[in-house]
Amino acid sequence: MEKPNFFNDMQDKINQVLENSPVKDIEKNVKAMMSQGFAKLDLVTREEFDVQAQVLINTRAKLEALEAQVAALEAQLKK
Protein backbone atom coordinates (compact mmCIF):
# COMPACT_ATOMS: atom_id res chain seq x y z
CA MET A 1 0.00 0.00 0.00
CA GLU A 2 2.91 2.36 0.49
CA LYS A 3 3.96 2.30 -3.16
CA PRO A 4 0.75 3.75 -4.55
CA ASN A 5 0.87 6.52 -1.93
CA PHE A 6 4.51 7.16 -2.74
CA PHE A 7 3.77 7.41 -6.47
CA ASN A 8 0.72 9.60 -5.87
CA ASP A 9 2.78 11.89 -3.65
CA MET A 10 5.54 12.07 -6.25
CA GLN A 11 3.03 12.80 -8.99
CA ASP A 12 1.43 15.55 -6.90
CA LYS A 13 4.82 17.12 -6.21
CA ILE A 14 5.81 16.96 -9.87
CA ASN A 15 2.50 18.58 -10.86
CA GLN A 16 3.04 21.34 -8.30
CA VAL A 17 6.55 22.00 -9.63
CA LEU A 18 5.30 22.13 -13.21
CA GLU A 19 2.43 24.46 -12.37
CA ASN A 20 4.73 26.83 -10.52
CA SER A 21 7.47 26.67 -13.14
CA PRO A 22 8.08 29.21 -15.89
CA VAL A 23 6.99 26.55 -18.38
CA LYS A 24 3.32 27.38 -17.72
CA ASP A 25 3.97 31.08 -18.29
CA ILE A 26 5.89 30.36 -21.48
CA GLU A 27 3.06 28.11 -22.69
CA LYS A 28 0.49 30.84 -22.00
CA ASN A 29 2.64 33.46 -23.75
CA VAL A 30 3.21 31.26 -26.80
CA LYS A 31 -0.52 30.52 -27.05
CA ALA A 32 -1.32 34.22 -26.81
CA MET A 33 1.27 35.12 -29.46
CA MET A 34 0.00 32.40 -31.78
CA SER A 35 -3.61 33.54 -31.31
CA GLN A 36 -2.64 37.10 -32.18
CA GLY A 37 -0.68 35.91 -35.21
CA PHE A 38 -3.57 33.80 -36.45
CA ALA A 39 -5.98 36.71 -35.92
CA LYS A 40 -3.80 38.88 -38.16
CA LEU A 41 -3.88 36.21 -40.87
CA ASP A 42 -7.67 36.53 -41.07
CA LEU A 43 -8.23 32.79 -40.67
CA VAL A 44 -11.54 31.13 -39.89
CA THR A 45 -12.27 28.45 -37.36
CA ARG A 46 -13.10 24.91 -38.42
CA GLU A 47 -16.66 25.47 -37.24
CA GLU A 48 -17.04 28.58 -39.40
CA PHE A 49 -15.57 26.71 -42.36
CA ASP A 50 -17.96 23.78 -41.89
CA VAL A 51 -20.94 26.14 -41.66
CA GLN A 52 -19.94 27.90 -44.88
CA ALA A 53 -19.33 24.57 -46.60
CA GLN A 54 -22.86 23.48 -45.68
CA VAL A 55 -24.27 26.80 -46.94
CA LEU A 56 -22.45 26.23 -50.23
CA ILE A 57 -23.85 22.69 -50.53
CA ASN A 58 -27.38 23.99 -49.90
CA THR A 59 -26.91 26.83 -52.40
CA ARG A 60 -25.67 24.46 -55.08
CA ALA A 61 -28.68 22.18 -54.53
CA LYS A 62 -31.05 25.15 -54.88
CA LEU A 63 -29.21 26.32 -58.00
CA GLU A 64 -29.51 22.88 -59.60
CA ALA A 65 -33.25 22.81 -58.79
CA LEU A 66 -33.72 26.28 -60.31
CA GLU A 67 -31.75 25.29 -63.40
CA ALA A 68 -34.02 22.26 -63.83
CA GLN A 69 -37.10 24.48 -63.47
CA VAL A 70 -35.78 26.93 -66.05
CA ALA A 71 -35.01 24.10 -68.46
CA ALA A 72 -38.53 22.71 -67.99
CA LEU A 73 -40.10 26.13 -68.57
CA GLU A 74 -37.99 26.68 -71.68
CA ALA A 75 -39.05 23.29 -72.98
CA GLN A 76 -42.71 24.23 -72.47
CA LEU A 77 -42.24 27.51 -74.33
CA LYS A 78 -40.71 25.74 -77.32
CA LYS A 79 -43.75 23.49 -77.77
C-alpha positions in Angstrom: 0.0 0.0 0.0 2.9 2.4 0.5 4.0 2.3 -3.2 0.8 3.8 -4.5 0.9 6.5 -1.9 4.5 7.2 -2.7 3.8 7.4 -6.5 0.7 9.6 -5.9 2.8 11.9 -3.6 5.5 12.1 -6.2 3.0 12.8 -9.0 1.4 15.5 -6.9 4.8 17.1 -6.2 5.8 17.0 -9.9 2.5 18.6 -10.9 3.0 21.3 -8.3 6.5 22.0 -9.6 5.3 22.1 -13.2 2.4 24.5 -12.4 4.7 26.8 -10.5 7.5 26.7 -13.1 8.1 29.2 -15.9 7.0 26.6 -18.4 3.3 27.4 -17.7 4.0 31.1 -18.3 5.9 30.4 -21.5 3.1 28.1 -22.7 0.5 30.8 -22.0 2.6 33.5 -23.8 3.2 31.3 -26.8 -0.5 30.5 -27.1 -1.3 34.2 -26.8 1.3 35.1 -29.5 0.0 32.4 -31.8 -3.6 33.5 -31.3 -2.6 37.1 -32.2 -0.7 35.9 -35.2 -3.6 33.8 -36.4 -6.0 36.7 -35.9 -3.8 38.9 -38.2 -3.9 36.2 -40.9 -7.7 36.5 -41.1 -8.2 32.8 -40.7 -11.5 31.1 -39.9 -12.3 28.4 -37.4 -13.1 24.9 -38.4 -16.7 25.5 -37.2 -17.0 28.6 -39.4 -15.6 26.7 -42.4 -18.0 23.8 -41.9 -20.9 26.1 -41.7 -19.9 27.9 -44.9 -19.3 24.6 -46.6 -22.9 23.5 -45.7 -24.3 26.8 -46.9 -22.5 26.2 -50.2 -23.9 22.7 -50.5 -27.4 24.0 -49.9 -26.9 26.8 -52.4 -25.7 24.5 -55.1 -28.7 22.2 -54.5 -31.1 25.2 -54.9 -29.2 26.3 -58.0 -29.5 22.9 -59.6 -33.3 22.8 -58.8 -33.7 26.3 -60.3 -31.8 25.3 -63.4 -34.0 22.3 -63.8 -37.1 24.5 -63.5 -35.8 26.9 -66.1 -35.0 24.1 -68.5 -38.5 22.7 -68.0 -40.1 26.1 -68.6 -38.0 26.7 -71.7 -39.0 23.3 -73.0 -42.7 24.2 -72.5 -42.2 27.5 -74.3 -40.7 25.7 -77.3 -43.8 23.5 -77.8 
